[in-house]
Amino acid sequence: MATLLGPPELSNYNRKSKAQPHPTSAAATTTKPPMGLTENHSATFLSSGNPCLDFFFHVVPDTPYDSLRKRLDVAWAHNPLTTLKLICNLRGVRGTGKTDREGFYTAATWLFSNHPKTLAANVPSFAEFGYFKDLPEILYRVLKGSGVRKNQKEQWRNVKGSTKRNRLKKMMETDAFHLRRRTRNLRIASNKESRKKKPFHHFLVDLKLVEF
């Protein structure tokens, strides 16, 4: 089981929590989160009221890049240690997480931009809940930018699509060439048939015409 090192902000967070405990009054507990509608137009809560809990339920594979980073900002401000655990939960591949590779890489680059010491302190643990190949991949994205893989996929898709279009164009040109050649051969064959000797009864008629 991976051992995580809490972020440096955690010490300040603990002191702040002890000095200013969360309110437990009736007014605080009865405040309802904002409401919204589901895809089926059913009433639902837009938030649980806990940013870390919202992060856990709403961050899934294919979550948009900007949405993930915004949720990281809010969740980290609420509870840094829990957010760090949730980031690692994204990559868990041995029944310990969501196996969300792209989400984890995005979160790792976010850590590098906002909390580099936390990222550096926990790099040795990444291979325990993920794969060793995650380490060079994170380094590559840190050096080249978090959107480098997305850009590469788009470029490859464009090249692949262009190659496919060119191949299809060549096939169509080849088919058109063969069609023209077959049409020409049929025309030549038809002309040859028309130039053949006339049938025998036509030949007799021609002889009679010659006799007269």
C-alpha positions in Angstrom: 0.0 0.0 0.0 1.4 3.4 -1.0 2.5 5.8 1.7 1.8 9.5 0.9 3.5 12.5 2.4 1.1 15.2 3.3 1.5 18.6 1.6 3.4 21.3 3.5 0.2 23.3 3.7 -1.2 20.6 5.9 0.5 22.0 9.1 -1.1 25.4 8.6 -4.4 23.7 7.7 -4.4 21.8 11.0 -3.6 24.8 13.1 -6.3 26.8 11.3 -8.8 23.9 11.8 -8.1 23.8 15.6 -8.3 27.6 16.0 -11.4 27.9 13.9 -13.5 24.7 14.0 -16.2 24.1 11.4 -19.6 25.6 12.5 -22.0 23.1 13.8 -25.0 25.4 14.4 -28.4 24.6 13.2 -28.2 27.4 10.6 -25.0 25.9 9.1 -26.4 22.4 9.0 -29.7 23.4 7.4 -28.2 25.3 4.5 -29.0 23.4 1.4 -26.7 23.2 -1.6 -27.9 24.7 -4.9 -30.4 22.6 -6.9 -30.4 21.8 -10.6 -31.8 19.3 -13.1 -30.5 16.0 -14.5 -30.5 15.0 -18.2 -34.0 13.6 -17.6 -35.1 16.9 -16.0 -35.3 15.5 -12.5 -34.4 17.6 -9.5 -30.9 17.1 -8.1 -28.3 18.8 -6.0 -25.6 20.5 -8.0 -23.2 20.1 -5.1 -22.9 18.0 -1.9 -21.6 21.0 -0.1 -18.2 19.3 0.3 -15.7 20.1 -2.6 -13.7 16.9 -2.0 -16.9 14.7 -2.2 -17.9 16.6 -5.4 -14.4 15.9 -6.8 -14.8 12.2 -6.0 -18.2 11.8 -7.7 -17.9 14.3 -10.6 -14.3 13.7 -11.8 -14.5 10.7 -14.2 -12.6 9.6 -17.3 -13.0 12.2 -20.1 -13.7 15.0 -17.6 -12.8 18.3 -19.4 -9.3 19.7 -18.6 -10.6 23.0 -17.3 -13.3 21.5 -15.2 -10.8 19.1 -13.5 -8.4 21.9 -12.6 -11.2 24.1 -11.2 -12.4 21.2 -9.0 -8.8 20.7 -7.9 -8.5 24.4 -6.8 -11.7 24.2 -4.8 -11.0 20.8 -3.2 -7.4 21.7 -2.3 -8.6 24.9 -0.6 -11.1 22.8 1.4 -8.8 20.0 2.4 -5.3 19.5 0.9 -4.6 16.0 2.3 -7.9 14.6 1.1 -7.4 16.2 -2.3 -4.0 14.6 -2.5 -5.5 11.2 -1.8 -8.2 11.8 -4.4 -5.6 12.6 -7.0 -3.8 9.3 -6.3 -7.2 7.6 -6.4 -7.6 8.7 -10.0 -4.6 6.5 -11.0 -5.2 3.4 -8.8 -4.9 0.4 -11.2 -4.9 -2.5 -8.8 -8.5 -2.2 -7.5 -7.6 0.9 -5.5 -8.9 3.7 -7.8 -10.6 4.8 -11.0 -7.7 3.9 -13.4 -8.2 7.4 -15.0 -4.8 7.9 -16.6 -5.4 11.2 -18.3 -7.1 12.6 -15.2 -4.2 11.7 -13.0 -1.7 13.1 -15.4 -3.7 16.4 -15.5 -3.8 16.5 -11.7 0.0 15.8 -11.5 0.8 18.7 -13.8 -1.6 20.8 -11.7 0.4 19.8 -8.6 3.6 20.7 -10.3 2.3 24.2 -11.2 0.7 24.9 -7.7 2.4 22.6 -5.2 5.7 21.3 -6.6 7.0 20.2 -3.3 4.0 17.9 -2.7 4.5 16.4 -6.1 8.2 15.8 -5.6 7.7 14.3 -2.2 5.2 11.7 -3.4 6.8 10.7 -6.8 8.3 7.5 -5.3 4.8 6.3 -4.3 3.3 6.8 -7.8 4.6 3.5 -9.1 3.0 1.6 -6.2 -0.6 2.5 -7.1 0.1 3.1 -10.7 2.9 2.2 -13.2 6.5 3.0 -13.3 5.9 4.5 -16.8 3.8 7.2 -15.2 7.0 8.9 -13.9 8.6 9.7 -17.3 5.2 10.5 -18.7 4.6 13.1 -16.0 8.1 14.5 -16.5 7.4 14.8 -20.3 4.2 16.6 -19.8 5.8 19.0 -17.3 8.5 19.8 -19.8 6.3 20.0 -22.9 3.1 21.2 -21.4 0.0 19.4 -20.0 -1.7 19.5 -23.4 1.1 18.0 -25.4 -0.5 14.6 -25.9 -3.8 16.1 -27.0 -2.0 18.2 -29.6 -0.1 15.1 -30.8 -3.3 13.1 -31.2 -4.9 15.9 -33.2 -1.8 16.2 -35.4 -1.7 12.4 -36.0 -5.5 12.4 -36.7 -5.0 15.1 -39.3 -2.1 13.3 -40.9 -3.9 10.0 -40.8 -7.0 11.6 -42.3 -5.0 13.3 -45.0 -3.3 10.1 -45.8 -6.6 8.3 -46.0 -8.0 10.9 -48.2 -5.0 10.8 -50.6 -5.3 7.0 -50.7 -9.0 7.2 -51.5 -8.3 9.8 -54.2 -5.7 7.6 -55.8 -8.0 4.7 -55.7 -10.7 6.7 -57.3 -8.3 8.0 -60.0 -7.2 4.4 -60.6 -10.7 3.1 -60.9 -11.6 5.9 -63.3 -8.5 5.0 -65.4 -9.5 1.4 -65.5 -13.1 2.3 -66.4 -11.9 4.5 -69.3 -9.6 1.8 -70.5 -12.4 -0.8 -70.4 -14.8 1.5 -72.2 -12.2 2.1 -74.9 -11.6 -1.6 -75.3 -15.3 -2.3 -75.6 -15.6 0.5 -78.2 -12.7 -1.0 -80.2 -14.2 -4.5 -79.9 -17.5 -3.2 -81.1 -15.9 -1.5 -84.1 -14.1 -4.7 -85.0 -17.4 -6.6 -84.9 -18.9 -4.1 -87.3 -16.1 -4.5 -89.7 -16.4 -8.3 -90.0 -17.6 -9.9 -93.3 -21.3 -9.7 -94.1 -23.4 -12.8 -93.5 -23.7 -15.3 -96.4 -27.2 -14.2 -97.7 -25.9 -10.6 -98.0 -23.0 -12.0 -100.0 -25.4 -13.7 -102.4 -27.4 -10.6 -102.9 -24.2 -8.8 -103.7 -23.4 -11.4 -106.4 -26.8 -11.0 -108.0 -26.3 -7.3 -108.1 -22.9 -7.8 -109.8 -24.5 -10.2 -112.4 -27.1 -7.6 -113.4 
